[in-house]
């Protein structure tokens, strides 16, 4: 009887920690990796190693998509090396500045605005692009940052659902 209660409580706590880790993604923190690490308990709670591998693969895919979408859309908008570097660094700085202002939304808004501003400014100042071209590149960095983070959150939702499925129905 006690073993069944402990197993039940372990599964509930693991899923609650998974949901809390999903919130970390909104703050720009590595919540998807936390969910994957939580999955390491699955083989002892009814899941298997396939489930663990899938959780880690989803975390890796989400990181690649977020990075690729952000810089890829900026690149498609015409960004050169300076614009891509500006989008990356501006997104990082913007997330740091935005987080304490309006968490967790401030992290996303800060990253997007930082990507926009830094990409546009670096293209205008360093690559000598016109103001119009620089703003277009900045807009691409902004949209890419939002798009990448939204896809990352959706992959996090997939991880939490998969974790629950593996815990309760495997």
C-alpha positions as CSV (number, residue, x, y, z in Angstrom):
1,X,0.0,0.0,0.0
2,X,2.7,2.4,1.0
3,X,4.7,1.6,-2.2
4,X,1.7,2.5,-4.4
5,X,1.2,5.8,-2.5
6,X,4.9,6.7,-2.9
7,X,4.8,5.8,-6.6
8,X,1.7,8.0,-7.1
9,X,3.2,10.9,-5.3
10,X,6.5,10.6,-7.2
11,X,4.6,10.7,-10.5
12,X,2.5,13.7,-9.4
13,X,5.6,15.6,-8.2
14,X,7.6,14.8,-11.3
15,X,4.8,16.2,-13.5
16,X,4.4,19.3,-11.3
17,X,8.2,19.9,-11.6
18,X,7.8,19.5,-15.4
19,X,5.1,22.1,-15.5
20,X,7.2,24.5,-13.4
21,X,10.2,23.9,-15.8
22,X,7.9,24.8,-18.7
23,X,7.5,28.2,-17.1
24,X,11.3,28.6,-17.0
25,X,11.2,28.6,-20.8
26,X,9.2,31.8,-20.8
27,X,11.9,33.4,-18.7
28,X,14.5,32.4,-21.3
29,X,16.0,29.7,-18.9
30,X,16.7,26.1,-20.0
31,X,13.4,24.6,-18.8
32,X,13.3,22.1,-21.6
33,X,16.5,20.6,-20.5
34,X,15.1,20.4,-16.9
35,X,12.1,18.5,-18.3
36,X,14.5,16.1,-20.1
37,X,16.5,15.6,-17.0
38,X,13.3,14.9,-15.0
39,X,12.6,12.2,-17.6
40,X,15.6,10.3,-16.4
41,X,13.4,9.0,-13.6
42,X,10.9,7.5,-16.1
43,X,12.5,4.0,-16.3
44,X,12.0,3.6,-12.6
45,X,8.4,5.0,-12.6
46,X,6.9,3.0,-15.5
47,X,8.4,4.6,-18.6
48,X,11.3,3.5,-20.6
49,X,14.5,4.8,-22.1
50,X,12.8,5.6,-25.4
51,X,10.8,8.2,-23.5
52,X,13.9,9.7,-22.0
53,X,15.6,9.9,-25.4
54,X,12.6,11.5,-26.9
55,X,12.5,14.2,-24.2
56,X,16.2,15.0,-24.8
57,X,15.7,15.0,-28.6
58,X,12.8,17.5,-28.2
59,X,15.0,19.8,-26.0
60,X,17.8,19.7,-28.6
61,X,15.4,20.3,-31.5
62,X,13.8,23.2,-29.6
63,X,17.1,24.9,-29.1
64,X,18.1,24.5,-32.7
65,X,14.7,25.8,-33.9
66,X,14.8,28.8,-31.6
67,X,18.3,29.7,-32.7
68,X,17.7,28.9,-36.4
69,X,14.4,30.8,-36.6
70,X,15.7,33.9,-35.0
71,X,18.8,34.2,-37.1
72,X,17.3,32.5,-40.2
73,X,14.4,35.0,-40.6
74,X,16.9,37.9,-40.0
75,X,19.1,36.4,-42.7
76,X,16.2,36.1,-45.0
77,X,15.4,39.7,-44.4
78,X,18.9,40.5,-45.7
79,X,21.0,40.6,-42.6
80,X,24.8,40.2,-43.0
81,X,27.3,39.0,-40.4
82,X,27.0,42.3,-38.4
83,X,23.2,42.1,-38.4
84,X,23.2,38.4,-37.3
85,X,25.7,39.2,-34.5
86,X,23.6,42.2,-33.5
87,X,20.4,40.1,-33.5
88,X,22.0,37.4,-31.3
89,X,23.7,39.8,-28.9
90,X,20.8,42.2,-28.8
91,X,18.4,39.4,-28.1
92,X,20.5,38.2,-25.2
93,X,20.9,41.7,-23.7
94,X,17.2,42.5,-24.3
95,X,16.1,39.4,-22.5
96,X,18.2,40.3,-19.5
97,X,16.9,43.8,-19.4
98,X,13.3,42.8,-20.0
99,X,13.0,40.1,-17.4
100,X,12.9,42.2,-14.3
101,X,10.6,44.7,-15.9
102,X,7.7,42.4,-16.7
103,X,8.5,38.7,-16.1
104,X,7.9,36.4,-17.9
105,X,6.6,38.4,-20.8
106,X,9.3,41.0,-20.4
107,X,11.9,38.4,-21.3
108,X,10.3,37.6,-24.7
109,X,9.6,41.3,-25.5
110,X,13.1,42.3,-24.4
111,X,14.7,39.7,-26.5
112,X,12.6,40.6,-29.5
113,X,13.1,44.3,-29.2
114,X,16.8,43.8,-28.4
115,X,17.2,41.7,-31.5
116,X,15.4,44.3,-33.6
117,X,17.4,47.2,-32.3
118,X,20.8,45.6,-32.4
119,X,20.4,44.1,-35.8
120,X,19.1,47.3,-37.3
121,X,21.7,49.4,-35.6
122,X,24.6,47.1,-36.5
123,X,23.5,46.8,-40.1
124,X,23.1,50.6,-40.4
125,X,26.3,51.6,-38.6
126,X,28.7,48.7,-39.5
127,X,27.4,47.4,-42.9
128,X,26.4,50.9,-44.0
129,X,22.9,49.8,-45.0
130,X,20.2,52.3,-45.7
131,X,17.8,53.1,-42.8
132,X,15.0,51.3,-44.6
133,X,17.0,48.2,-45.2
134,X,18.3,48.2,-41.6
135,X,14.7,48.5,-40.3
136,X,13.6,45.6,-42.5
137,X,16.5,43.4,-41.2
138,X,15.6,44.5,-37.6
139,X,12.0,43.5,-38.2
140,X,13.1,40.1,-39.5
141,X,15.2,39.6,-36.3
142,X,12.2,40.6,-34.2
143,X,9.8,38.3,-35.9
144,X,12.3,35.4,-35.9
145,X,12.9,35.8,-32.1
146,X,9.1,35.7,-31.4
147,X,8.6,32.8,-33.8
148,X,11.5,30.8,-32.4
149,X,10.4,31.2,-28.8
150,X,6.8,30.3,-29.6
151,X,8.0,27.1,-31.3
152,X,10.2,26.4,-28.3
153,X,7.3,26.7,-25.9
154,X,5.2,24.4,-28.0
155,X,7.9,21.8,-28.0
156,X,8.0,22.2,-24.2
157,X,4.3,21.6,-24.0
158,X,4.9,18.4,-26.1
159,X,7.6,17.4,-23.6
160,X,5.3,17.9,-20.6
161,X,2.4,16.0,-22.3
162,X,4.8,13.2,-23.3
163,X,6.2,13.1,-19.7
164,X,2.7,12.7,-18.4
165,X,1.8,10.0,-20.9
166,X,4.9,8.1,-20.1
167,X,4.3,8.4,-16.4
168,X,0.7,7.4,-16.3
169,X,0.0,5.3,-19.5
170,X,3.2,3.4,-20.3
